[in-house]
Amino acid sequence: MKSTEIRAAIVGFGGIARSHKRAYDELRQAGFPISLVAICDIDPEQFKKAQVINIDGNPKCDISAQRLYTGLDDMLKNEDFDMADICLPSYLHRDYAIRLLRAGKHVLCEKPMALSSADCEVMLRTARECGRELMVGQCLRFEPLYLFFKDAIDNNTFGKVRGAYFSRLSGPPHWGFEGWYRDTSLSGGAIMDLHIHDVDMVRFLFGEPEAVSAISYDTFVRWAVINSRFIYGGGRIIVADASWDEAKSTKFSMSYRVRFEQATVKLEGGKVTVYPESDSPYTPELPEANRMTEQLRTFATAVLEGGGNTKNPPESAMLTVRLVEKLRESADRGGAAVTV
Ligand SMILES: NC(=O)c1ccc[n+]([C@@H]2O[C@H](COP(=O)([O-])OP(=O)(O)OC[C@H]3O[C@@H](n4cnc5c(N)ncnc54)[C@H](O)[C@@H]3O)[C@@H](O)[C@H]2O)c1
């Protein structure tokens, strides 16, 4: 790193980019040496929406301090920045990451890393060749609600895990640039877009399974609803489901339930509750951290200090995409077990 302050640029300023913008604001306010200098989006209307949008508790997304571009080439020609933050539709991740890495930028790229593990491998190779940091926004790895679960495993707080169930449910995604979520070839369906969060979390918590099996059905996209089983030794039951087929009137929800030897722990309605074997249930106190801010802090620290990041390495994000491919293979074979 040549400078001690990281200059960043966001590429793609749709829905999730607003949460990323908030992360830059929070880090800067906390004195972290990072500055968001520019934003690029092919659709200039997105810059106007920035002033009124209210996503993720961000009351107003103020982009008056950023220079705005409608094309990447123009931004690359006119801006000097160290890292690019890719918030583009998933079908553009591979090509834009490669262009930006080759232009000498460090790249933070939204999940899924790419739509195939082969594409992920090209991204990994390019990052290595260019000597630049690459990280994928598997943001649950920075979410206190899930880190509580991870810490309980690592510290053996409630004994071993006997079984865990993860869920992520949504109505059909009617949002997004030119309807890209609703096209399997552009989004990969709910299995690649939504379920991938829990697939990554299962790997983060329990490591690589021996095999997987899944059943699914299609709606307007392939693999719109998925129920997956992750097979580890020792008889543990680890399952996860995801849906883009909930009634339109439902709200997005994410949850888990884990049976430890000495307690059941549930994430429901945005709150973790511990149900001890022989005591009253309680709500643990969790850090107030914003997962997007912690994700950005981890990436920016890796850029400043060099040497990669161990919390969320891109090699692991690639393996998560590969595991989704195995689940897809199982679903297409009627739920047959597929060796990992
Ligand atoms: N981490 C999470 O929890 C999370 C949540 C939502 C979305 N995502 C991921 O973030 C990515 C973006 O999702 P989104 O919901 O914000 O999508 P979106 O469609 O709302 O936003 C994408 C933006 O990219 C712009 N764009 C399209 N083509 C472009 C191009 N060639 N150059 C510049 N800009 C271009 C569009 O105009 C749009 O504003 C996806 O990969 C999605 O899977 C992650």
The ligand as an SDF file (V2000), in Angstrom:
LIG
                    3D

 44 48  0  0  0  0  0  0  0  0999 V2000
  -24.5080   -9.5300    1.2650 N   0  0  0  0  0  0  0  0  0  0  0  0
  -25.8060   -9.4730    1.2120 C   0  0  0  0  0  0  0  0  0  0  0  0
  -26.5110   -9.7220    2.1920 O   0  0  0  0  0  0  0  0  0  0  0  0
  -26.4590   -9.1000   -0.0900 C   0  0  0  0  0  0  0  0  0  0  0  0
  -27.7720   -8.6170   -0.1050 C   0  0  0  0  0  0  0  0  0  0  0  0
  -28.3230   -8.2370   -1.3320 C   0  0  0  0  0  0  0  0  0  0  0  0
  -27.5860   -8.3890   -2.5000 C   0  0  0  0  0  0  0  0  0  0  0  0
  -26.3280   -8.9000   -2.4520 N   0  0  0  0  0  0  0  0  0  0  0  0
  -25.5360   -9.0880   -3.6810 C   0  0  0  0  0  0  0  0  0  0  0  0
  -25.1190   -7.8050   -4.1220 O   0  0  0  0  0  0  0  0  0  0  0  0
  -25.0860   -7.7550   -5.5470 C   0  0  0  0  0  0  0  0  0  0  0  0
  -25.9750   -6.5960   -6.0060 C   0  0  0  0  0  0  0  0  0  0  0  0
  -27.2950   -6.8310   -5.5790 O   0  0  0  0  0  0  0  0  0  0  0  0
  -28.3640   -5.6270   -5.5210 P   0  0  0  0  0  0  0  0  0  0  0  0
  -29.5760   -6.1800   -4.8730 O   0  0  0  0  0  0  0  0  0  0  0  0
  -27.7470   -4.4140   -4.9710 O   0  0  0  0  0  0  0  0  0  0  0  0
  -28.6410   -5.4510   -7.0800 O   0  0  0  0  0  0  0  0  0  0  0  0
  -29.2730   -4.1750   -7.8120 P   0  0  0  0  0  0  0  0  0  0  0  0
  -29.7700   -4.6610   -9.1070 O   0  0  0  0  0  0  0  0  0  0  0  0
  -30.1860   -3.4760   -6.8680 O   0  0  0  0  0  0  0  0  0  0  0  0
  -28.0110   -3.2270   -8.0070 O   0  0  0  0  0  0  0  0  0  0  0  0
  -27.0660   -3.4150   -9.0200 C   0  0  0  0  0  0  0  0  0  0  0  0
  -26.6510   -2.0520   -9.5640 C   0  0  0  0  0  0  0  0  0  0  0  0
  -25.6600   -2.2500  -10.5630 O   0  0  0  0  0  0  0  0  0  0  0  0
  -25.9190   -1.3240  -11.6190 C   0  0  0  0  0  0  0  0  0  0  0  0
  -25.2910   -1.8460  -12.8410 N   0  0  0  0  0  0  0  0  0  0  0  0
  -25.7340   -2.8420  -13.6490 C   0  0  0  0  0  0  0  0  0  0  0  0
  -24.8540   -3.0530  -14.6480 N   0  0  0  0  0  0  0  0  0  0  0  0
  -23.8350   -2.1760  -14.4560 C   0  0  0  0  0  0  0  0  0  0  0  0
  -22.6160   -1.9270  -15.1320 C   0  0  0  0  0  0  0  0  0  0  0  0
  -22.2600   -2.6360  -16.2230 N   0  0  0  0  0  0  0  0  0  0  0  0
  -21.8100   -0.9430  -14.6650 N   0  0  0  0  0  0  0  0  0  0  0  0
  -22.1560   -0.2050  -13.5810 C   0  0  0  0  0  0  0  0  0  0  0  0
  -23.3070   -0.4010  -12.9060 N   0  0  0  0  0  0  0  0  0  0  0  0
  -24.1160   -1.3890  -13.3200 C   0  0  0  0  0  0  0  0  0  0  0  0
  -27.4210   -1.2220  -11.6950 C   0  0  0  0  0  0  0  0  0  0  0  0
  -27.8520   -0.0280  -12.3090 O   0  0  0  0  0  0  0  0  0  0  0  0
  -27.8170   -1.2910  -10.2170 C   0  0  0  0  0  0  0  0  0  0  0  0
  -27.9200   -0.0030   -9.6450 O   0  0  0  0  0  0  0  0  0  0  0  0
  -25.5590   -9.1190   -6.0250 C   0  0  0  0  0  0  0  0  0  0  0  0
  -24.4570   -9.9220   -6.3100 O   0  0  0  0  0  0  0  0  0  0  0  0
  -26.3200   -9.6830   -4.8340 C   0  0  0  0  0  0  0  0  0  0  0  0
  -26.3040  -11.0910   -4.7820 O   0  0  0  0  0  0  0  0  0  0  0  0
  -25.7460   -9.2320   -1.2750 C   0  0  0  0  0  0  0  0  0  0  0  0
  1  2  1  0
  2  3  2  0
  2  4  1  0
  4  5  1  0
  4 44  2  0
  5  6  2  0
  6  7  1  0
  7  8  2  0
  8  9  1  0
  8 44  1  0
  9 10  1  0
  9 42  1  0
 10 11  1  0
 11 12  1  0
 11 40  1  0
 12 13  1  0
 13 14  1  0
 14 15  2  0
 14 16  1  0
 14 17  1  0
 17 18  1  0
 18 19  2  0
 18 20  1  0
 18 21  1  0
 21 22  1  0
 22 23  1  0
 23 24  1  0
 23 38  1  0
 24 25  1  0
 25 26  1  0
 25 36  1  0
 26 27  1  0
 26 35  1  0
 27 28  2  0
 28 29  1  0
 29 30  1  0
 29 35  2  0
 30 31  1  0
 30 32  2  0
 32 33  1  0
 33 34  2  0
 34 35  1  0
 36 37  1  0
 36 38  1  0
 38 39  1  0
 40 41  1  0
 40 42  1  0
 42 43  1  0
M  CHG  2   8   1  16  -1
M  END
$$$$
